[in-house]
Structure formats: C-alpha cells, structure tokens
Amino acid sequence: MGGLRGLAFAAAAAWVLQAAPATADLRAKLPGGGHARIQLVFRQGVQVESARLPRRFLAARSGPWAAFQDLTPEGRLWALKALFPEDRWLAGEVRHRVRWPELESVWLMSALFVGHGQHYDKLQAANPALPEKLRAGDVWIIPRALLAKELGGAGQARMDRSQPEDDLDDEARVAAYRALLTFGEDAQGRYAAYPMRKGEALYTSVVMRYTDRVDPKGVNDLALLIARRSGIDDVRSIQPGQIIRIPVEYLADPFQTEGSTALAEEREVRAEVRRTPKVDAGPKLKGLRIVLDAGHGGVDRGASANGVWESDFVYDIAMRVRRLLEQETEAVVSSTIRYPGLGFNVRETIKAPSSRAEILTTPPFANDGESPNAVSVHLRWVLANDLFASFSRTGDPRKTLFISFHADSLHPTARGTMVYVPGASGVPASFALGDRRAARVKEMRDGSRVRFTPKERLQSEARSRLFSETLLKALRTDEVPIHANRPIRNVIQRGGRSFVPAVIRYNAAAAKVLVEVANLTNEDDVLNLKDPEFRERYAGAVVKAIRAYFRS
C-alpha cells in the first residue's frame, strides 16, 4: 500500500446518526492538527467540510462540502479511515467492518473502495457467505485485485463496457445479441439459451438485454425466475460458459423465434429505417418545427431517488435545449410546459421542487393536482399536434420533431440514457380523446383526434429510430453515459403490461422520442444530473443531434 497505508488518522469519538435523511456526522482529526466534519448521507455517499481540509486533500473545490470524488487519493484514504476506523488495511486486502448498516450498501462500498458502484456484483462474488442486506459488524473483504488503484490496490475492476457489441449501431448490436442465442425446448416449454460471458451478470446481460423489463421489481423477479429455469441456486455463483435458459414468452420482439409475428414486424421496421431518406433543413435548421416537452412538473415531481426528483432537472435540460436552438438556429421552437416562477430560464442550482407548472394550452392548464395526472399527459400531445397541424398547412410535415425529456427509476445497475420510440404495432389506427380525460382548451379542436395509416405508423417508428440513433451518437461523442445493451426501445414493459407512452403514441410529429436522460437509482447518474455543466453538455449534444439528423 506504500506511503498511503502508513497514514493513520483517528476520528473523533463523537458521531451522530440522524433521521430524515439518515446521516452519520462526525468530526475527524486532520494530520497536523485540527478537525473537519465528515458525513455519510443515506443514498448520497460521503461529503467532507472542504474549507478545513489541507490543499493536498482536494482535487476540486465545489462549495462548502466536497464530495468523495472531489478528494485526492490521499484525501479519500483519510476519509475512509476516519469513517471506518475498525477497517484493517492489509497488504493483500481491506477488511471492511460494517459500521452503519442503515446507511451503507454493497453499492456504496463498491463506489468507495473499488471505484464504481456498478462493481457491486464483483464485491458480492468475493464475499459469497455474506447477505446483500448489510448487518452491523459484518466484515467484507475487498481483495487487492478489486481495490481502486488510487487506494493502493491493483485496480483491475472495469466497467462492463468490454463486449464487442458496444461500438455497434442499434440494428447491428441487436443482430449480434441475437446471434448469441440458440433455441430449444424441454418439459417446461420453449426457451432461448444464452452462454454467459466473462464479467456479465444475469440482471444486466440477460434480463435487461433480452427482455423489455428494466424496472427494479420486474428485473429482480424475472432474474430469479430465469435462474430457477436454468437450475441456478445462487445468481452470484454464475460462471462464464453457464447456459441461461430464457423462456420464449419473456423475450423482446427482436429475439423472438423465426416465423413469429413479433420478429416479422421488427424486421419490417428495420427495413423501413434503411430505406427512409434524410430530410435536409440546412445548417440553420430553417423551416424546422420543434416541440420540447419536460415530463411531470408542479405537484407531479415524477420519479425520485438519491435526493433527486425528475421534474425540475429534466425541465432545466429542456430549457437549455430551447435556449441553444433559439440562439443558434432558425428553427421554430415551442415548449409544452412552463414553470411560472421560472419561465424558460435555466438554473445552476436546483434546491427544491418547483410547486407550480402549467401546460401551455389556451388557456394554460395548471398542473396543480385538481385533475388526474393523465389529463396533463394527454394535453401535451394535444398541444403538440395542434402546433404541428398549423405548421403543416404551409411547411414540410417531415420537418417536425417532438422530444419529451424524463428521468427514470430503474434497476440500480442500469446507467445512462435510454430512448423510447413509438412502436408501430403499439400505435392505434385512430384515437379521439374523450372529454373525461381532457380539459376545456382551444387545442382540443384540432389536436385531440388522430388517424394513422399502416404506412404512417411504420414511417413514424423508422424516423424516430433514425433520430434516436443520431442522438445516441452525439451523446457518446460528448461522453454522456448511454444505457448498455439496448438503449433504443419501442415499448415500455412495466407492471405486467407493455405500452407505448401516450405522449408519443398519439403524436403527429414525423419523428418523436421520449428520452430517459438518466436513472435516478444509479448514484453516478444522479451526480451527473446535479451538475449544471453536465446538463449544459447534455443539451448541447441534443442540439448537435438535431443538426446532424436534419442534414443530408
């Protein structure tokens, strides 16, 4: 462990465990004298009182409290030893004793000691006798091979981004995943057999890749079912080469059996994507009509986890996209929603949920909880359709784009952006919004009834997929995390049902997408969302994607 291992800093004896939110708060002794407060916050991690720290402990200054990732290697080691004075730092491993089971988790342990929370499965594999639910006094072994290099370890753990499919476009990636399957049948029915590869996990590399489930309960339940179907007693004991049997009825459309209707429809959409020409709007995007939607708002905060809620953060990204488009292009841009106290302005710091929001119909519809949330959702596509109808009377209807920004609450191993497009088979031939799910607004006259031919439904999915591919390419270029395995999907599977979100299902735009910017149960995604520089970079990537999509 070198010189770092020789550092031994004692923490002050007094510490406080608070409630709501649960926090361990203590004063830790600094080398050379003095003390600094250090906190372990439930689902947020470690933060240290930065003003009192030696300069050599800080890699970056970000206000009165420094996050763990803002500390230098020496500062991180000091923080860990201050928080966990009973840990033993040995030559070949660290023996971590659980001190606060209410605050600690295997994910957090992995983030602090290994370097990333997504290596939690490797940490569990190194401690097979210990339960995932932590208990005070349990001793977890962090082998030197897993321990982060800056803490004196070998630093061998890597993000699961090493498979050959990672750099392929969506169609080629799905084809490569399909090629890994073989199909069979036994006494329990038909199944797809998948051989696990090194570094893969059942949750991510099987369930979230080959099925449409991404929500925590759905992923966990199906992983256990598949494990039993495959004769596996402990999902942490799966070795490379283990054959996983996935019941055919759970497979997503691209992985269904030959001759199935679902696979035929998937291939028809892919063929339509290949023959769909691009539409050129020039470098200034002249003649382009864009509608931006930020999910939820007002009393509806959307998903929430790790101290972050959906509504305000995606609203800020949408407003940054709006600002950049208005400053840099000649596109006509509208928003479906506005926060009256904020307008269309952006924020560097988002401290609390905004209490007021209104859908920009005529008159505006307050999202105040007086009407069901479904009314707000439906009015967004009604408003967008009314705007597109007015535009299409004189403009090119192919030059219409709708983007709805969201943040999901998925299985915590999922990270990065996922994009939903309107699956052709999930869009009705016609639909009219009834009075019970609507409001008395002018836009209901022209925007509340839709009719789509089979060709239009196919074209809609194809153009939306093309834009999604362009968006993901721009995000990757700007080093924004992308959901692994299948980041473009045409259906949401949740609570036992599959559906296309209404905001894009009934939308008349030529291309329309619902963008899940991040996963709020993933701590790294949350740190990104909190960072205004990340939100600005994300918005910039969206604008780059729009430019690239509307250019021949």
N, C-alpha and C positions, 0 to 999 in steps of 0.2 A: 504493500500500500504506500510505500515511500514516506516522504515527509508528512503528507496529509494524515496518514494513520497515526502519527505520533501526537497530533493535536488532541488535547483532552480538555474540553471546556465544560465545567459543571453548570447545570441550570439551577436557578433559584428554586428553593423547595416549594414555594407557594405557587399554586396554579388554581385556576377557576374553571369549572365546567358549567357553562351557562346553558339556558334553554332558549329556543325560538329566536335566532337559529342556534343550534348547539355549537359551542366554541370552546376549545381549550386555550386559555390565555395565561401566559407565564412571562416572568422577567428572567432573561438568560444572561449569564455573565459573559462579558466580552474579553478577548485577550488584551492584556494591558490595562484592564480595569474598566469599570462602568458596566451598565446593563442595557439591554434593548428588549422591548416586548416582542414576543413571537406568538402567533396564533395558528391553531389548526381549526379551520372552519368547515362545518359539515358540508360535504359535496363541493367545496370550493378549493380546499387544499391549504397550503402553508403561505402565510404572509408575515413579513417582518417589518418592524418600525425602522424605516430606512434612514432617517436623519441621524440616528445614533450609531450606525454601522461604520466600521472602517472603510475607507475608499476601496481597499482591495477586495472587499466582500461584495461589491456591487458591480454588476456588468452593465446595468442600465438603471436610470432613475425614472420612476413613473409616479411620483406623488409621495405622500407621507408613508404609504405602505408598499413594500416591494414584494412581488410575488416570487415564489420559489425559482421560477425560470429566469428571473431578473438577477439572480445571485451568481457570482463566480463559483467555480468548483470549490474553492476554499470556503466561501460563504455557505454553500449548500451543505458541505460536510459539517460545518459548525451548527447549522440549523438542525440537521438530523440528530446530531449528538445532544443538542440542547433539548429537543423534543423527546428523544428516546434514550435517556441516559443508561438504561439497562441493556441496550443492544451491545453485542460483542462483535468487534471488527477484527476478524481473524485473517490470516494470510490467504486462505482458500475460500472464504465465505463470510457473509454477515449473518449473524443470528439475531433476527429482529423479534423482540418481545412485544406483543400487542398490549398497548397501554390504555387506549381509549376505544373499545370496540364500538361505541356509539358513533364515533367519528371516522374511524379507519375502515378501509375496504381493501380487497385484493387489488382492485383497480388503482386506488391511491398508492398503495405500497409499491406497485409496479411503476407508477409515474414518478415517485420519489427516488426509488433505489435503482430501477432498471433504465429509466429514461423516457418511458412512454407507457400510458395506461393500457394500450392495446396489447401489451405483452403479458397481460394478467394470466392468460391460459398457460404460458410457459412457466410462470411462477407457481401456479397451481400444480402443474405437472412435476415440479421439483419438490412439492410437499404433498404427496398423494394421500397421506394419512390425516390431513387437516381439513376440516369443513370449510366451505366457502364463506359461511357466516362466521365472522371472527368472534373469538372469545378472549376475554382478558387473561393474560398470562401465556397464551399460546405462543410458541416460538417458531417463527417461519424462517427457513433457510433461503438466503439469496446467494446462490453459487457465484463464484468469481466470473464464470462464463456469462452470467446474466447481468451482473453488477455494471452500472454505467462506467464508461472509461474514465470520466472526469472524477469519479469517486474512487478510483484505483482499481477498477475491475477490468475484465477483458473486453467488455462492451460488444459482445458477439450478437446480442439480440438485435433484430432488424424488423422494420415494419413489413407486413405481409404484402409487399408490392414487388415480389421477385418472380412471379409466374410469367411465362412468355406471352400470355394474352393481354398483359397490362397496357401495352402500347398500341393495340389494335383499335380500329374504329368499331362502332357498336355492332354492325352486321357481322364483321369478321370475328369479333370477340365471341358473340353468341354462337356462331358456327363452330368455333374452336371448342367452346364448352360442350356443345352437343356431341362433337366427335369423341369426347372422353367417356360418353355413356355407351353401355350395351344394355339390351333389353332382354328380360327373361320372365319366367312365370313359375310360381310354386304353389303350394297348397293355399297360400293366403292371397293369391292373385298376381296380377302383372306388376312388374317393377322395373325401374331403371337402375343399373348397377354402376357405381362410381368408385374408382380406386383412389383413396386418399393419398395426397402427395405431401412431401415434407413441408412442415410449417403450417399446414392447413388445419382448420378447426371445423367441427360439424356445424356450428351455428352460422358461420360466415361462408365457408366454401361449399356448403351443401344447401342448407335451408334458404339463406338469403340469395344464393346464386340461382338455384334450380327451381325455386317456388316463388310465389308472389308475396310471401309473408316477410315483413320487416319490423312489425311492432313487437315489443318485448314479449308479451304473453304468447302471441302467435308463434314466434320463433322458438321460444323455450318449449312450448307444448309439442310442436312438430319435431323438434330435435330429439326429444325423449321418445316420441312415437317411432321415429326412424331408427333410433338406437336400438329399441326393442325389436323392431322388424329385422335389424341386421345382426341380432344376437350379441349386442354390446351392453355390458352391465354398467360400465363407468365411461362416460364420454371423455374423461380426461386421460383415459388409457389407450386411446386410439393411436395406432402406429401407422407410418407410411405403408401403403400397399393394402391396408384394410379395405375390404369391399363393403360399400354402403349401399343398402337397398332402399330406394325411394319409391314408395307406392305411386303408380302412374297417375292416380286421381289427384295427387298433390302437385304434379309438375306444372310449371308455367307453360303457356302456349308454345314457345319456341322449342320446347323439349318433349312435346307430346309425340306419340308414336306415329309412324308412317301410316298414311291413309286417314288420319283423324281430321275432322273439320277444323279444329283449332290450328293445327300445323299448316293446313292448306291456306287458311286466312292469313297467317303470319307470313307465309311465302308470297302471297299476293300483295301484301303491303310492302314487303321488301322490294318486289319487282317494280311497284309504283314509285318508290323512292328513287330507284335507279333511272327511271325514265322521266322524272319530273325536272323540267328545266329551271334554272335560277332566274330570278327577276332582278333586273338592274335598276337601282334608284340613284346611281351616281354617287360621287364622293360626299355630297352634302345631303344625301337622302331626300332629295326633293320629290314631292308627290307621295310621301310615305305617311300613313296614318297609324299611330301607335297609341294603345291604351294600356296604362300601367295600373295594376291592382296590388294593393298591400293587404294581406289577409287579416281578418279579425278587426280589432280596434274598438275603442270605447269600453263598454263594460265587458266585452269579449276579448280577453287577453290572449286567447289561443293556448298553445302548449306552453308548459313551463317546467323548468328543472334547473338545478345547479345555480339558482339565484338569477335566472334569466327567463323572460317571458317572450312569447313570439311577436305580439303585435307591434310594439314600438320599434323593435330592432329591424324588422323587415320593412316597416314604414320608412325608416331612415334610409335603407338601401334604395327603396323605390324613389324616394325624393332625390337622392344623389344621381340616380339614373336620369330622372327627369331634368335635373339641372344641367347635366352634361349634354344631353340631347338638345336642350334649348340653347345652350351656349355654342355648341359646335356644329349643329346641323340645321337643315331647313324642314325637318320632319315636323308634322303637327302632332303634338303630344298632349294627351289628357290623362287625368287620374280618376279612378272610380271613387276614391275616399279622401277625406281631408280631416285633419285634426284642427278644430277651430282655434285652439290656443297656440298652435304652432304654424299653421298654414302649410306651405310647401317647403319650408326651410329644413335644413339638416342640423344635426346636433353632434357635438363632440362627445358629450357625456349624457348618458341616459340613466337617470337615477331612480325613477319611479314610473309605474304605468300611467299613461295618459287616460284620463277619465272620460273624455268626450271625443267622439268621432262621428262623422256624417257621410253617408253615401251621396254623391253629388248629382242626384236626380233633380227634377224640377217639380215641386220644391225639394230641398235637401231632406234626406231621411236620416233622423238621428238614431245611431246605434246605441240606444240607451237601455235596452233590456225590456222595453214596453211591448215589443213584438218578438216573436221567436227568432232565433239566430238565422233560421232558414230564409227568412224574408230578406235579411241583409245579403246573404249569399246569392239569392236569385236576382236581387236588384242590380248586382254588379254586372252580370251578363246581359240583363235587360238594358242597362245603361250603355254598355259597350256596343250591343247590337244596334241601338238607336244611333249612336255616333257613327258606326260603320255604314249604316243604311244611308245616312245623309252624305257621307263621303263617296259611296259607290255610285251615286247619281251622276257624278262628274269625274270621279277618279277611277284608277285601276283597282278593282277589288282584290287583286293578287298582292297589292302593296298594303296589306293590313296585317297588323301584328298585335297580339294580346299577350301580356306577361303578368302572371299572378305570383307574387312572392310570399313564401311561407317558411317556417322552420318547424321541423317535425320532432317528435319524441319517440325514437326508435330503440331497438336493442342497442345497448351502450357500445357494442363492438363496431357498430356502423358509424362511419365518419364521412363528412363531406357532402357535396351537392348531389341531389337526385332530381331528375326532371320527369314529370308526367306529361304525356301527350294523350289526346282523345282517341282511344282505340276505336277503329271503325265499327267493330261489332258491338260496341257498348254505347254508340250514339243512335238515338231513335230516328226514324224517317221523318217524324213530325212531333211537335210538342207545343202546347199552349199553357202558359202559366195561369192557373186559376186564381180567382180573387182571394181565396183564403190564404194563399202563400205570397201575396203581393201587397202593394201599397198604392194609394191614390197619387200617382205621379204621371207626368206627361209622357214619359218614355214608354209606359206600358202600351201605348197605342201602336208603335212601330217595332218595339223591341221584344215583346213578350211571346211572340209566335214564331216558330222556326219550322223549316221544312228542308230536308236534305235528301238528295238523290243518292243511290249507292255510289256513283262515281264521286260525288262531292264528299261523302264520308271517307272514302278511300284517299282522295286527294288531301283532305284535311289532315289525316294522320301522317301521310307522306311528307307534306310540307312542314308539319310540326316536328317530325323526326329530323328532317334536314336542319331546321333551325336549332334543335336541341344539340345535334352533333357539332354544329358550329359554335354554340355556346360553350360546350364542354371543352372544346379545343382552346378557346380563348381563356377559359378559367385555368386549364393546365399550364398554358404559356405564362400566365401570371402567378403560378404556383399556389393556386387555390385548391384545397383538397376536394377530390371527387369521390363519390361513393364507389367502392370496389365492386367488382363482378358485373352488375348490370345497372349502370347509372341512368339509363333511359327506359321508362316503363309506360305501358299503355293502360294500366289498370291498377287500382288500389285494392288490396285484399286485407280486410280487417273485420274482426267480429264475426267471422264465418260467412261474409259476403264479399263479392267483387263488384267494383263500380268505377265509373269514370267521374271525377269531381264535376259537380254541376256547373261551376264557373267556366270550365272549358267544354263540357258535354253539349251545352246548348249555345255555344259561342259561334258567331258568324264570321270571325276573322279567318283569313286564309291560313295563317299559322298561329297557333295558340298553345301556350305551355303553362304548367303550374310548376314553379321552381321551389323545391325544398332546399333552401340555402344551406342549412346545417342541421345537425342532430343535437337537440338540447340535452340529451342524456349523456353525450360524449363530452368530456371535460375539455378536450382540446378545441372542439368546435365552439364551445361556449367562450373560451378565452379569445378566439378569433372574433366572434360576434361583438364582444365587449369593446374591441379595439376599433376606434374610428378610422384608423389607417387601413385596416382590413376592409371595413365597409366601403371605403372610398375605392380601394383596389378592386373590390368585387363589382362595384358599379361601373368602373372603367372597363372591366372585362366584358360586362354585358353590352356596353355601347360598342366595343370593338367587335363583338359577335354580330350585332345588328348591322354594322357597316359591312362585315365580311359576307353575311347572308344575302344582303341586297346589292351584291356586286358580281357581275358576270366574270 
